[in-house]
Amino acid sequence: MAPYRATGLIDRWNALSLATQFLLAGGLFSLSAMIVVGISVTSQIEAAVTRNSASATALYVDSVIAPLLPDMRRSEVLEESVAHALDETLGQGALGKRLQSFKLWRRDGTILYSTNKDLVGKRFPPSDNLRAAFAGDMVAEFDKLDDLDSQAERDSGLHLLEIYNPVLQPWSGEVVAVLEFYEIATDFQTNLRQALVRTWLDVAAVTAIFFLGLSAIVFRGSRTIRSQSRSLKQRIAELSDLLAQNRMLRLRVQRASQRATALNERYLRRIGADLHDGPAQLVALAALGIDSPVLADPATPAAARARELQAIKANLDDAMREIRNVSKGLVLPHVENAELTEILELAVRAHEERTGVKVMLSMTGGHTSLSPAAKICIFRFIQEALNNGFRHAGGAGQSVAKHFDGERVFIEVSDTGPGFDPKIVHPEGLGLVGLRERVESLGGQFAVTSSQNGTMVKMVLNTVEMGQA
């Protein structure tokens, strides 16, 4: 059974692609290497950081304590005055806050001085750290309180940096005593943990970059092999699929013809919408001018009549000009080359000049290039919406807002009139229906909201999708 299982595993392994085999084997190897290197590097960093921090503390403590000590080669015990000086030095100031406990060792393991008075005069078997210190080495350990004389430090529950610092004879350099002190290392623990975390992250990042680089090469080779294999299969399949391809081409031609017919029909509907949204609106404004009280009142001054007739003539001239443009299939020259902000300002200004109603215009976001069809759509949308608001709401509180979010252009036309029911639209009318058709034919979105507080007509065009179309 064992050889059969081994053979099955080998077969399944060989069935995998080269890239998958590398991903599994290389990933396991890279993870193992990362763990080994990470443990080695972090242990070295921990030792170096511990030693550097301990060296700085030891230098500081030695500079403060050494002047208080007598000639340690001749002193078997400390005089009471020296012990009192050490008590005062270690019990207050920076050292008092920084050190948890302090001990002065003699070479034979006797504690000459300690902040814990119960230990003074006691003798303990010299530990490895103590012997190393008497050999002239500064020794430091973090949170390894395993000596017999460290019971009080263990009971404190604090994170402590244990430091053994040799006391040297000034002239001969002989080690005559050892200072053992425990530094409160709460900040040191935090900094050490951060350093270790950063080290692990760096090791993981380097390993990941190395592995991903190799993976990219292997995956590219594997992808090339698969691509060549697929290409050979496709070439063989193409020879037997020529008849099916010819049939598909014929069907595509038929569908293309159908789409062309549908596009032509949509184009005709759009021309109808252009005629309604442009010339029809201008003629309607001219008709409103003819019915205005200015012309109906015989007492109206001649100058006022002339201005009103001039406005009517201007609307009719604009309608005739737009009819010519639509009949020729041309866009408005000033719209085709204008920026979006200019189009909005032009549409608003034209409406204000025709109706005398003030329209609030706000534009936020950036700007983008638009196709001529999109520019005409926006211009006609604003024109038709403002005209509808003027006819049905008296132009109360009319406003136009534009916003661009990087991909979509939002145009909103609103008023503060009495509103209407958007679901009820005159069947012959081309107003809102024509606007909806115009916007949706460009892949945009159209919406109408109305209440007793006013009406808002909104359109949204996705410039990215229009650019890809």
C-alpha positions, 0 to 999 in steps of 0.5 A: 500500500505504501508504494502505491500511495507514493506512486499516486502522490508522485502522479498527482504532483507531476500532473500539476503545472510547472508554475503550481509546482514552483509555487508550492515547493518554492513557497514552502522553502521561502517560508522556511528560509524566512523563519530561520533568517528571521529568528537569527536576525531578530536574536542578534538585534535583540542582543545588540539592542539589549547590550547597547541600552545596558552599556549606556545605563551602566556608563551613567550608573558607574559615573555616579556610583564609582566616586562614592566607593572606597578602595575595593581591594582593601575593603571587606565591608562597606563603611556605614557612611558609604552605605548611607551615601549610596542609600541617598544617591539610589533613593532619590533623583534620576537613579531612584526612578530608573533603578528597581534595585542595586547590589555591590558584589565581592568576588567570592559572591558576597553582597557588600551592599544592596537596596534590599537590606536583607541581602547585605552580607549574604553569600551566594554561589557566583552565577555565570553572569557574575563570573563574566563580570569579574572577568571584565565583561559587561553583561546584560539580560532582559527579563531573565530573573533566574538567579537565587538572589533575584527573588524580590525582582521576580516578585515585583512583576516589572519588566527589568533589564539586569546589568552586571557592570565591573568596577575597575581599579583606576590605575591598574584596570583590575576588576575589584567589584561588580555592580549589579542593578535592575533597570525598569525597562517598560519603554525598552520592552516597547522599543524592543518589540517594535524593533523586532516587529519591524525586523520580521516585516522587513525579512518577510518583505524581502522574502516575498519580493524575492519569491514573487520575482522568481514566481513572475519568471516561472509563471511567464515561462509557464504562460508561454508554454500554455499559450503555445499549446493553446495556439497549436490546438486552435490552429488545428481546430480552425481547419475543422471549423471553417464552415461553422465560422462562415455561418457565424459570419453570415449571422453577424452580417444579419445582426449588423444589418438589424443594428444599423436599422435600429440605429437609423430609427433612433437617429430619426427619433433623435432628429424629432427630439432636436426639432422639439427641444430646439425650434419648437421651444423657440417658436413657443416662446415667440407665441408667448411673446405675441400673447403678452400684455405688452402687445395686447395693451393699446396703451403700451408705448411704442418703444416697449412694443418694439422691444417685445417684437424684437424679442419675438423676431429674435426667437423666430430667427433662432428657431429658423437657424436651428431648423437649418442646422438640424436639417443639415445634420450639423451641431451648433457651432458654439456648442461643438467647440465649447467647454462644458462650463461654457455650454451651461453658461450659454444655455442659462444666459440664453434662457435669461435673455428670452424670459427675463427670469434669473437662473442660479448656476452652480458648477462643482468638480473638475471638467472633461472633454465631451463628444459633440453628441454629449454637448448637444444633449446637455445643452438641449436638456438644460434648454428644455428643462428651463423652458418647461419650468418657465411654462409650468412653474412661472420660472420660480426659483429656477437653478442649474447645477453641474457636478463632475466626480471623475467619471460621471457628469451630473446635470440638475435643473430645478425650480420651486414651482407647484410641481406635477405627477411625473407619471402623467405625461401627455402621450403626444408630448415630446418634452420629458419623453424626448429628453429621456430618449436623448439622454438614454441613447447616449447610455446616460440616466434620466430622472424626474422628481416632483412635489408641491415644493418644486421639480427637479430634472436630472441627467447623468452621463458616464464619460468613461463609457462614452469614451470606450464606446 
